[in-house]
């Protein structure tokens, strides 16, 4: 049985996270829609997540300077 921990811990941040995801998707050329995106390939979905992580790491590193 799978355990789904894919939930927003701070509900007030949900809108900001969605904007961040859409922005990251457009940067890597993936066309995300509001709602269901099950038609994306694993490569496309992974590139969006990878771009998000890359931007978060860059932001963290800028904060250290």
C-alpha positions as CSV (number, residue, x, y, z in Angstrom):
1,X,0.0,0.0,0.0
2,X,1.4,3.4,-1.0
3,X,1.7,6.2,1.5
4,X,0.9,9.6,-0.1
5,X,2.7,12.4,1.7
6,X,2.2,14.9,-1.2
7,X,0.5,17.6,0.8
8,X,1.2,21.2,1.5
9,X,2.2,21.7,5.1
10,X,1.4,25.4,5.0
11,X,-2.0,25.8,3.2
12,X,-1.4,29.5,2.8
13,X,1.6,28.7,0.6
14,X,-0.3,26.6,-1.9
15,X,-1.0,29.5,-4.4
16,X,2.6,30.6,-4.3
17,X,3.8,27.0,-4.9
18,X,1.5,26.7,-7.9
19,X,2.8,30.0,-9.4
20,X,6.4,28.8,-8.8
21,X,5.6,25.5,-10.6
22,X,4.0,27.2,-13.6
23,X,6.9,29.6,-13.9
24,X,9.4,26.8,-13.7
25,X,7.5,24.8,-16.3
26,X,7.4,27.7,-18.8
27,X,11.2,28.2,-18.3
28,X,11.8,24.6,-19.4
29,X,9.2,24.7,-22.2
30,X,6.6,22.4,-20.6
31,X,3.0,23.3,-21.1
32,X,1.3,22.8,-17.7
33,X,-2.5,23.2,-17.3
34,X,-4.4,24.1,-14.2
35,X,-5.6,20.8,-12.7
36,X,-4.8,17.4,-14.2
37,X,-1.5,17.0,-16.0
38,X,-1.3,13.2,-16.3
39,X,-0.6,13.4,-20.0
40,X,3.0,14.7,-19.3
41,X,5.9,12.4,-19.9
42,X,8.1,11.5,-17.0
43,X,10.9,13.5,-18.7
44,X,8.7,16.6,-18.8
45,X,7.5,16.3,-15.2
46,X,11.0,15.6,-14.0
47,X,12.3,18.7,-15.8
48,X,9.8,20.9,-14.1
49,X,10.7,19.4,-10.7
50,X,14.4,19.7,-11.5
51,X,14.0,23.4,-12.5
52,X,12.2,24.1,-9.2
53,X,15.0,22.5,-7.2
54,X,17.7,24.3,-9.2
55,X,16.0,27.7,-8.5
56,X,15.5,26.8,-4.8
57,X,19.2,26.0,-4.4
58,X,20.2,29.2,-6.3
59,X,18.0,31.2,-4.0
60,X,19.5,29.5,-0.9
61,X,23.0,30.1,-2.1
62,X,22.3,33.8,-2.7
63,X,21.0,34.1,0.8
64,X,24.4,32.8,2.1
65,X,26.3,35.6,0.5
